[in-house]
Amino acid sequence: MIVWQALFVVYCLFTTSIHGLFQDFNPFANKNISLKFPSLNRWEKNVMATGQQTIINSDSIYEWTPILSNITAGKKDSFVFTIDAEASGYGFAPTYEVLMFISGNICQMPMNRSDVDLTIYYSFNETVLENPNIGQSAVFQDGYIQALAISPVQSSSSNATSTYSNLYVVAELVNSTTEQPLSSSDASENWEYRLSISENDLVFQWDVRPWVEVLDTDMNSALLSTGNVTADAKVYHNYSIYDPSLYDLYVYSYEDSVQLNQNYNLSLCAVKNGPYLVSSQNTSNATVTSNSTNPLERTDLAIQKKITEYGGSVTEMFYVTGLNASTTYVAYLTKKISNGDGLSSVGGILFSHVYFTTRSTDVCSLIFGLDFCSDVAYSVPTSSFSVGNKTLMAQTYDHIAEALYANFSKALQLISCDADKDARYSPVMTCDDCAEAYRDWVCAVSIPRCTTTSSQYYIHRDKSHNRNDYLNKFIKPLDDYYEILPCIDMCYTLVRNCPSDFQFSCPNDLTTEDLLYQSYNFYMDTDYSTCNYIGNSSLMVIHPLDDT
């Protein structure tokens, strides 16, 4: 208690100096505004993270600096935002109007209070502080709020100024049916929220897309990947820099995610400060570099991340370790946004969550980061020679594929790859295209994708009767498994990209149906993988579902 009191005194001195420096007019100078500290419970792990410029319970809101406040029934929070027309649009004065983006998150709220709304009222008229109903209003829904306030601009030959000087904002708990303010009789229930106003963008955002895909899981780990991050890169002349701190992943237990989704489904604050099991933000040595210990050897509860090329695009991968077997988890992806000067430590984007479930046994092992088959990022049959050593297992599979590729590479050297275009085997394709297509194909057929789930699209493999003798001899799978067959599209690409001298051909469902479905399958738009694809995913063709 003594420590908190000391911090309180320091905080008061700090806010007093800030207000004296930056605020010429304070409409709350003669009002009794109480300062309330955030509650410290499992739904608020870190309300003031290092480097964040969040102000606790201030009576003013500054550009891109969210307010963190607590409110109870019968109370009313009031704020003022000073409008700066020249600050709008990252320094470019607007022509007609100034836009003020209001956004916020509920970080914590009482359980089962669907009859109460946290409502924000805003107006350019100071009277809204006494009578909120004269202003426009917006209600927090699923833990999120966004609104837009527009001030006309008065332009002259020398400058442009806003018609209004201040935007006044009031936060209040109201009955969701009557829309009347709650009485103070319910003051024991605390609501904790963050509110931000900016003339440049929404500080708090959400995206209906998951933007993260579960690539695969095994008994104690999972591998997830973002969408293409090329557009997020900083481009400098002929190369790009991808910032691995741009995205972060938070993993929750299924039980805690149920509560989160009921009340805070769109709240970035609730996700980042809730009872998550692990996050890439808080994992030591989370970013994998060329000097890092092989990530496959990590067994503690952690999330490692790495920028990599996968499936024909640049993505950020998250490797989650230390998980329990046969357990369902929920992953939330977040993204930092720019405030004009670079990535901001406050606010950001929350994407829709995804579910993943670990396997019940160690029949399959998740591997990735192979040297030759670099696009392999899925579970494979566990080798009886390297149980508990995923690094050795991955190297063994990689060496098998590379050895099979070696003879083809020598044969390809006999093709006139560097001849004039009219003398080449194709005016469109090159030997590099052929080599890449063959590598992807040989990696897929020599490194089978393993699952323990039965499906009409999968082939059951006896541990001693695998796809080829190399697996029987050098891998010796630990147990029987189901193989997710390679996608037929890789065979089509191989035939299309390589010289006819090799006489490559693919089975088809008219003349060689049995051979086709014993060796390959088609990609179909389902909730699970109907085939295994390696390479540029944009070349895949989606086939209609087979209902048979």
Secondary structure as GFF3:
##gff-version 3
##sequence-region A 1 548
A	DSSP	alpha_helix	2	22	.	.	.	ID=ss1
A	DSSP	beta_strand	55	56	.	.	.	ID=ss2
A	DSSP	beta_strand	67	72	.	.	.	ID=ss3
A	DSSP	beta_strand	76	82	.	.	.	ID=ss4
A	DSSP	three_ten_helix	85	87	.	.	.	ID=ss5
A	DSSP	alpha_helix	88	91	.	.	.	ID=ss6
A	DSSP	beta_strand	97	108	.	.	.	ID=ss7
A	DSSP	beta_strand	116	123	.	.	.	ID=ss8
A	DSSP	three_ten_helix	126	129	.	.	.	ID=ss9
A	DSSP	three_ten_helix	132	134	.	.	.	ID=ss10
A	DSSP	beta_strand	136	139	.	.	.	ID=ss11
A	DSSP	beta_strand	144	155	.	.	.	ID=ss12
A	DSSP	beta_strand	160	162	.	.	.	ID=ss13
A	DSSP	beta_strand	166	175	.	.	.	ID=ss14
A	DSSP	three_ten_helix	184	186	.	.	.	ID=ss15
A	DSSP	beta_strand	190	198	.	.	.	ID=ss16
A	DSSP	beta_strand	204	207	.	.	.	ID=ss17
A	DSSP	beta_strand	212	217	.	.	.	ID=ss18
A	DSSP	beta_strand	222	226	.	.	.	ID=ss19
A	DSSP	three_ten_helix	230	232	.	.	.	ID=ss20
A	DSSP	beta_strand	234	236	.	.	.	ID=ss21
A	DSSP	beta_strand	239	241	.	.	.	ID=ss22
A	DSSP	beta_strand	247	253	.	.	.	ID=ss23
A	DSSP	alpha_helix	254	263	.	.	.	ID=ss24
A	DSSP	alpha_helix	268	273	.	.	.	ID=ss25
A	DSSP	beta_strand	278	279	.	.	.	ID=ss26
A	DSSP	three_ten_helix	295	297	.	.	.	ID=ss27
A	DSSP	beta_strand	302	310	.	.	.	ID=ss28
A	DSSP	beta_strand	313	321	.	.	.	ID=ss29
A	DSSP	beta_strand	328	335	.	.	.	ID=ss30
A	DSSP	beta_strand	348	351	.	.	.	ID=ss31
A	DSSP	beta_strand	354	357	.	.	.	ID=ss32
A	DSSP	beta_strand	364	367	.	.	.	ID=ss33
A	DSSP	beta_strand	378	381	.	.	.	ID=ss34
A	DSSP	alpha_helix	390	412	.	.	.	ID=ss35
A	DSSP	three_ten_helix	421	423	.	.	.	ID=ss36
A	DSSP	alpha_helix	431	446	.	.	.	ID=ss37
A	DSSP	beta_strand	449	451	.	.	.	ID=ss38
A	DSSP	beta_strand	458	461	.	.	.	ID=ss39
A	DSSP	alpha_helix	469	470	.	.	.	ID=ss40
A	DSSP	pi_helix	471	475	.	.	.	ID=ss41
A	DSSP	beta_strand	481	484	.	.	.	ID=ss42
A	DSSP	alpha_helix	488	497	.	.	.	ID=ss43
A	DSSP	three_ten_helix	500	502	.	.	.	ID=ss44
A	DSSP	alpha_helix	513	519	.	.	.	ID=ss45
A	DSSP	three_ten_helix	537	539	.	.	.	ID=ss46
###
